[in-house]
Amino acid sequence: MSSQLIRSLTRQASSPSLRLAFTSRSSSLLLKSTAPRHFSSSPDDVLKGTISSFDFTRSYGFIKSPGQEQGIFLHENQILKPDIPGEKFFVLPRRGMKVAFKTSTKPDGKVHATDVTHEDGSMIRPFHGNYLENYSNSRKGKFGVEVYDIMDSVTEQSEMETRIVEAFEGVKSDIGKQKAKVEKILSFYEKTGGEN
């Protein structure tokens, strides 16, 4: 075998998805792929796909990608988002959303999506639609229950009024804090070019 051919084969064999193997019947050198047969993607390849389902209570779903027979598993933790000190929040994709992603093959051979973004590479933003309005209405609804319970259990007028005002101030404060949190988080997305 010429030294040039050996150098060429050695360079190819250094690829992480290839290994060298000698056959027992001949002295010829073979290159054998060790990449899983069910998925022909390098971990560094950026793939495109569509969210086919997502269970918000369990924080996982599946991505349908062209050329793949089965959906690719997606967990909420694998969606790219900024690290914002002191803030914990979730980014949940919607069914039908076009995404870009990389893949990771687990020891059991299952393929998981990683580094998930919008199809154009921008980060998927949290707080879809009218999140703040829905949060406010939910908190106001709970306030109504609190007021009912206060009026049902307290007989002294001034104590009843004091407790209702305290409950109102609590709701108002919660809504204000949530609004400030949403604005702070979304400002990070504005700086990084994240889209709706």
N, C-alpha and C positions, 0 to 999 in steps of 0.2 A: 504494500500500500504506500502511496507517495506521501511525503511529509506534508504537502499542501492539503491533501484530502483529509489526513488525520487532524490537522489544525482546524479545518472547516467543520468536521464532525464534532470536535471538542467544543467549539464555539456554540454549535447548535445544542449540544448536550448540556450546556450550562444553563439552559432555559429551565425554570422551575417546573414546567409542565412536561419535561422530557427526561428520560433516564437512559443510560447506556446498558445494553444487555448483550452478552455473547450467546450465540446459539450453540448447542452441543454438537450439531451435525457439521458445522463448518466454522471456519475462523473469521467469518465476516461479522462486522460490527453492525448492530441494528439500533435504531432509535425507536423507543416505545413510549407512547403517550401515557402519562399517569393521570391525566385530567378525567373527571367523571364522565361517563358516556352519556348520561341523561341531560347534561347541560354543557354546552360548548362556549363558555364565556370565561375570560380571565377576570380575576377580582378587580383589576384596574379598568376594565371596559365599562363605559357608561351606556346603559341600555335605556330604552324608552318603553313605556307601557301605560296602561289605564287601570285605575283602581276599580276592581270588579266587585269588591265587597269590603266593608269595614264594620266591625262590631265595636261600638263606642264603649259599651260596658266592660269589655275585655281588652280593649286597646290593641286589637290586631285585626288584620284582614289579608287580602290577597291582591296581587297585581297580575293582570293578564298582559303578557308581552308577546309580540309577533314571533312566531317560530317555536314557541314553548307550548307543549301540550297541557301542562298543569300550571295552575296559578302559583306565583312566587310569594312566599310568606312574608308579611310585613308587620312589624311591631312598631308601635308609636315611638318607642325609644330610638328607632333608626331613622327618624325624620330629622333632617338637619334643622337646628334652630340656634339662635345666639345664646351664649351663656350670660345671663343677666344677674348680677349679684343681688342676692336677697329675694329673688322672685322665682317661684315655681309655677309653671303653667304647661298646658298640654296643647299639642298641635295635632288635630285630628283631620285626616283627609276625607273628602266626600267621594261617594261612588261616581264613577265617570270622569274623575279628575285625571288629566294627562300628567304623567310624572317621568322623571329621569332618575336612575338609581344605579348602584353597583351591586355586586352580589358576594355572598360569603357561603361556602359550603360547610355545613356542620359535620361533626364526626359520624353522625348517622346517615350522611349522604344527602340530607335535605338542604335545599337552596333557600337562603333568606336574603331579602333585599336590605341594603345598607345605603347610607348617605342619600336618602330620598329627598328630592326637591321637585319643584314644578318642572315641566318639560324643558323650559328655557334655562334652567339652572338656578332660578331665584327661589328663595326659601318660601315654604308654604306658611302663610300667616295664621295665627290663632284668632279666636273671637270672630267667627264668621257671622255675616249678616247683621242682624240687630241684637247682638249678644247683650249689650248694656241695657237695652230696653227690656229684654226678657228677664235679665237678672233683677232689674228694678221692680218689675211687675211681680216677680216671684217673691221678693223680699217684702213688698207691700202686702201681698196676700197673706204672708205669715204674720205680718203686723195685725191684720184683721183678726186672726185667730187669737193672738195675744190679747188684744183689746176685749174680745168676747170673754176670754177666760178671766181677765181682771174684773170685768163688770159682773161676771157670774159669781165670783168668789169674794169680792170686797164690798162691804156694805157702807162703810164710812166714806162720805163724798170727797173730802179733801185727799184722803189716801188714794182713792180711785183715780182722781185727777192727776196726782203726782205720778202714780205708776204708769198711767197712759202716756203722759208727757215723756217719761223716761224711756218707754218702749218706742215712742216716735223718734226721739233723739238717737236711739240705738240704730233704728232702721236708716235714718238719714245719714248717720255716720258710716254705716256699712256700705251704702250706695256710693257715698263720696270716696271712700277708700278704694272700692272696686273700680270706680271711674279713673282714679289716679293711677292705679296699677295697670289698667288697660292702656292708658295713654303713655305711660312709661315704657311698657313692652313694645307697643306699636311704634314708638319713636326709634327704637333700636332697628326695627324692620325698615323704617324709612331710610335710615342711614346706610343700611346694607342692600337696599334695592329690592327687598322682598315685596311680592305682589299679592293681591287678593286671591 
